[in-house]
Amino acid sequence: MNRWQQWLKSLKTKSLIGLWQDYGRRLVLCFGGFLLCLFIAIKVYQTIYSDEEVNQSESYLMADDREYYLDDNEPTALNEESTPSSTASEEKVVQKGYVDIKGAVKKPSIYPVDQEMRIYDVIDLAGGLTSEADQTQINLAQRVSDQMVIYIPKKGEQAPDLTTINTPETVANSETSESSQQSSALININTADSSQLQEITGIGEKKATEIIQYRENNGSFQTVDELTNVNGIGEKTLENIRSQITVE
């Protein structure tokens, strides 16, 4: 009979109390050891799993931070870089205007232009030159400007300055010259002598002498209205001669 058979035979002969006394404590210790090992295994698993979650959360945060950086910073840099080009495009605004072309062209009229265009561009807009046009008198490469008048002469015809250009600058210069001519025609009551003062309507030798005497006693006239302080010159006389005199 082997050992296992002897052990089974002893179990049959022993009571439950005896069995508990012989094997109960061992079973309790084994079961307790099993539970302890299970608890330790669970704790180890939870620790490892929690570390993985922390690592994943940190990865997500890093990814979110990178997206935030890309979304907020990089586009801003691109926008800043694109600002000069937009400013440059704004500075490159083309000014527009109108010119009047006349003479030996097929369609003389008023045409819209910009400051980059030249006379030959306007001639193209007008349908080109006629067979009678004398283009030797035209500067085809001249730039055009707003309010410009272009005259294309015929052969044998003498055009004034090749092209008659009435720009705001030439109009202003013309007005300035006219005003200077008018100013030169006025008589300065601060510097005029007796004969010059007598050229003023209604001013004779006596009044001219009075004006010079007042000027010597009181200094130069500051305004034309001070002329009424001279004996013999009233408001009515001043209004009649105001357009003929000046103090400058």
C-alpha positions as CSV (number, residue, x, y, z in Angstrom):
1,M,0.0,0.0,0.0
2,N,1.5,3.4,-1.0
3,R,1.5,6.6,0.9
4,W,-1.6,8.1,-0.7
5,Q,-3.7,5.1,0.1
6,Q,-2.6,5.2,3.7
7,W,-3.5,8.9,3.8
8,L,-7.0,8.4,2.4
9,K,-7.6,5.5,4.8
10,S,-6.6,7.8,7.7
11,L,-9.1,10.4,6.5
12,K,-12.0,7.9,6.6
13,T,-11.2,6.9,10.2
14,K,-10.8,10.5,11.5
15,S,-13.7,12.7,12.6
16,L,-14.3,16.2,11.3
17,I,-12.9,17.6,14.4
18,G,-9.8,15.7,14.0
19,L,-9.5,16.6,10.3
20,W,-9.9,20.3,11.3
21,Q,-7.2,20.0,13.9
22,D,-4.8,18.3,11.5
23,Y,-5.5,20.3,8.3
24,G,-7.8,23.3,9.1
25,R,-5.0,25.6,10.1
26,R,-3.1,24.8,7.0
27,L,-6.0,25.5,4.8
28,V,-6.6,28.8,6.5
29,L,-3.0,29.8,6.0
30,C,-3.0,28.8,2.4
31,F,-6.2,30.6,1.7
32,G,-5.0,33.7,3.5
33,G,-1.7,33.5,1.5
34,F,-3.7,33.3,-1.7
35,L,-5.8,36.4,-0.8
36,L,-2.7,38.3,0.1
37,C,-1.0,37.5,-3.2
38,L,-4.2,38.5,-5.0
39,F,-4.4,41.8,-3.2
40,I,-0.7,42.5,-4.0
41,A,-1.3,41.7,-7.6
42,I,-4.3,44.0,-7.8
43,K,-2.3,46.9,-6.2
44,V,0.6,46.4,-8.6
45,Y,-1.8,46.4,-11.6
46,Q,-3.5,49.6,-10.4
47,T,-0.2,51.3,-9.9
48,I,1.0,50.4,-13.4
49,Y,-2.4,51.3,-15.0
50,S,-2.4,54.7,-13.2
51,D,1.1,55.5,-14.3
52,E,0.0,54.8,-17.9
53,E,-2.9,57.1,-17.5
54,V,-0.7,59.9,-16.2
55,N,1.7,59.5,-19.1
56,Q,-1.2,59.5,-21.6
57,S,-2.7,62.7,-20.0
58,E,0.7,64.4,-20.1
59,S,1.0,63.4,-23.8
60,Y,-2.4,64.9,-24.4
61,L,-1.5,68.1,-22.6
62,M,1.7,68.4,-24.6
63,A,-0.2,67.8,-27.8
64,D,-2.8,70.4,-26.8
65,D,0.0,72.9,-25.9
66,R,1.6,72.3,-29.3
67,E,-1.7,72.8,-31.1
68,Y,-2.3,76.0,-29.1
69,Y,1.2,77.2,-30.1
70,L,0.6,76.4,-33.7
71,D,-2.9,77.9,-33.8
72,D,-2.0,81.1,-31.9
73,N,1.6,81.9,-32.7
74,E,2.3,80.7,-36.2
75,P,-0.7,82.2,-37.9
76,T,0.1,85.5,-36.0
77,A,3.6,85.4,-37.5
78,L,2.2,84.7,-40.9
79,N,-0.2,87.6,-40.5
80,E,2.6,89.9,-39.4
81,E,4.7,88.8,-42.4
82,S,1.8,89.4,-44.7
83,T,1.2,92.9,-43.4
84,P,4.0,94.6,-45.5
85,S,2.7,93.1,-48.7
86,S,-0.9,94.3,-47.9
87,T,0.6,97.8,-47.1
88,A,2.6,97.7,-50.3
89,S,-0.6,96.9,-52.3
90,E,-2.4,99.8,-50.6
91,E,0.5,102.2,-51.5
92,K,0.3,101.0,-55.1
93,V,-3.1,102.5,-55.7
94,V,-3.4,103.8,-59.2
95,Q,-4.7,107.4,-59.6
96,K,-7.3,107.8,-62.3
97,G,-8.6,110.8,-64.3
98,Y,-9.8,112.0,-67.7
99,V,-8.2,113.6,-70.7
100,D,-9.6,115.4,-73.7
101,I,-8.0,114.4,-77.0
102,K,-8.8,116.5,-80.1
103,G,-7.6,117.0,-83.7
104,A,-6.5,114.4,-86.2
105,V,-7.7,111.3,-84.4
106,K,-10.5,109.0,-85.5
107,K,-12.5,109.3,-82.3
108,P,-11.8,112.6,-80.5
109,S,-13.5,112.5,-77.1
110,I,-12.8,112.4,-73.4
111,Y,-11.3,109.2,-72.1
112,P,-10.5,107.8,-68.6
113,V,-6.8,107.4,-67.9
114,D,-4.4,106.6,-65.1
115,Q,-1.0,108.1,-64.3
116,E,0.9,105.2,-65.9
117,M,-0.6,105.9,-69.4
118,R,1.1,108.0,-72.1
119,I,-0.1,109.9,-75.1
120,Y,0.2,107.0,-77.5
121,D,-2.2,105.0,-75.1
122,V,-4.8,107.8,-75.4
123,I,-4.4,107.8,-79.2
124,D,-5.2,104.1,-79.2
125,L,-8.3,104.7,-77.1
126,A,-9.3,107.3,-79.7
127,G,-9.1,104.8,-82.5
128,G,-5.6,105.9,-83.8
129,L,-4.4,108.7,-85.9
130,T,-6.0,109.8,-89.1
131,S,-4.0,109.9,-92.4
132,E,-3.8,113.7,-92.0
133,A,-2.1,113.6,-88.6
134,D,1.4,115.0,-88.3
135,Q,2.9,112.8,-85.5
136,T,6.3,114.6,-85.9
137,Q,4.9,117.3,-83.7
138,I,3.7,114.9,-81.0
139,N,5.7,113.5,-78.0
140,L,4.0,110.0,-78.0
141,A,6.0,109.0,-74.9
142,Q,4.7,111.9,-72.7
143,R,2.8,110.8,-69.6
144,V,-0.8,112.0,-69.3
145,S,-2.5,113.6,-66.3
146,D,-6.0,114.4,-65.2
147,Q,-7.7,117.3,-67.0
148,M,-5.1,117.2,-69.8
149,V,-6.0,118.4,-73.3
150,I,-4.2,116.7,-76.1
151,Y,-4.3,118.3,-79.6
152,I,-3.1,116.2,-82.6
153,P,-2.2,118.7,-85.5
154,K,-2.7,117.9,-89.1
155,K,0.1,118.0,-91.7
156,G,1.0,121.6,-92.4
157,E,-0.7,122.8,-89.3
158,Q,1.3,124.4,-86.4
159,A,0.0,123.1,-83.1
160,P,0.5,125.3,-80.0
161,D,3.4,123.7,-78.0
162,L,2.7,120.4,-79.8
163,T,0.1,119.5,-77.2
164,T,-2.0,121.9,-75.2
165,I,-2.0,120.7,-71.6
166,N,-4.3,122.3,-69.1
167,T,-3.4,120.5,-65.8
168,P,-4.2,121.8,-62.3
169,E,-0.6,123.0,-62.1
170,T,-0.7,125.0,-65.2
171,V,-4.1,126.5,-64.3
172,A,-2.7,127.5,-60.9
173,N,0.4,129.0,-62.5
174,S,-1.8,131.0,-64.9
175,E,-3.9,132.3,-62.1
176,T,-0.8,133.2,-60.1
177,S,0.6,135.1,-63.1
178,E,-2.7,136.9,-63.6
179,S,-2.9,137.9,-59.9
180,S,0.7,139.1,-60.0
181,Q,-0.1,141.2,-63.0
182,Q,-3.1,142.6,-61.2
183,S,-1.0,143.3,-58.1
184,S,1.6,145.1,-60.2
185,A,-1.1,147.3,-61.7
186,L,-2.3,148.4,-58.2
187,I,-0.8,151.5,-56.7
188,N,1.0,151.1,-53.4
189,I,-0.1,154.1,-51.3
190,N,2.9,153.5,-48.9
191,T,5.5,153.9,-51.7
192,A,3.8,155.9,-54.4
193,D,5.0,159.5,-55.1
194,S,2.6,162.4,-55.9
195,S,2.4,161.7,-59.6
196,Q,1.6,158.0,-59.0
197,L,-1.0,158.8,-56.4
198,Q,-2.7,161.2,-58.9
199,E,-3.2,158.2,-61.3
200,I,-5.8,157.0,-58.8
201,T,-9.4,158.0,-59.8
202,G,-10.5,161.1,-57.9
203,I,-7.1,161.8,-56.3
204,G,-5.7,165.2,-57.4
205,E,-2.5,167.0,-56.4
206,K,-3.9,168.3,-53.1
207,K,-5.1,164.9,-51.9
208,A,-1.9,163.2,-53.0
209,T,0.0,165.7,-50.9
210,E,-2.3,165.0,-47.9
211,I,-1.6,161.2,-48.3
212,I,2.1,161.7,-48.4
213,Q,1.9,164.2,-45.4
214,Y,-0.1,161.6,-43.3
215,R,2.4,158.9,-44.3
216,E,5.3,161.0,-43.1
217,N,3.6,161.9,-39.8
218,N,2.1,158.5,-38.9
219,G,4.1,155.9,-40.7
220,S,3.0,153.4,-43.4
221,F,-0.6,152.5,-43.9
222,Q,-1.3,149.1,-42.3
223,T,-4.6,148.7,-44.2
224,V,-6.4,150.4,-47.1
225,D,-9.2,151.5,-44.7
226,E,-6.7,153.8,-42.9
227,L,-6.9,156.0,-45.9
228,T,-10.1,157.5,-44.5
229,N,-7.9,159.2,-41.8
230,V,-6.5,161.5,-44.5
231,N,-8.2,164.8,-44.8
232,G,-10.6,165.0,-47.8
233,I,-11.0,161.2,-48.2
234,G,-14.2,159.6,-46.9
235,E,-15.8,156.2,-47.0
236,K,-17.4,156.9,-50.4
237,T,-14.1,157.9,-52.0
238,L,-12.4,154.9,-50.5
239,E,-14.9,152.5,-52.0
240,N,-14.5,154.1,-55.4
241,I,-10.7,153.6,-55.4
242,R,-10.3,150.4,-53.2
243,S,-9.8,148.3,-56.3
244,Q,-6.9,150.5,-57.5
245,I,-4.7,150.6,-54.4
246,T,-2.8,148.4,-52.1
247,V,-0.6,148.6,-49.0
248,E,1.8,145.8,-50.0
